[in-house]
Amino acid sequence: EEPTPTPTPTEEPTPTPTPTEEPTPGTSASTPSNSSNLASTGSNVMPVIAAMAAFLVTGYVILAVRRRAS
């Protein structure tokens, strides 16, 4: 949720994709009961997924702004 602080009003759509990623860890949260290894892996992957999502969203926002500008 690091991208949550919106420096620009165009960043508002950023928080939307983040909740989309949350259900994934939620599913893995129930999985750890079967194997503790997945639990630790899931917790480590969470920030990576969040960073990836933020990066992709940022790129999408930049493209959207460029299209609007042109």
Protein Blocks (a to p, Z undefined) as FASTA:
>chain_A
ZZmpafbfklmmmmmmmmmmmmmmmmmmmmmmmpmklmmmmmmmmmmmmmmmmmmmmmmm
mmmmmmmmZZ
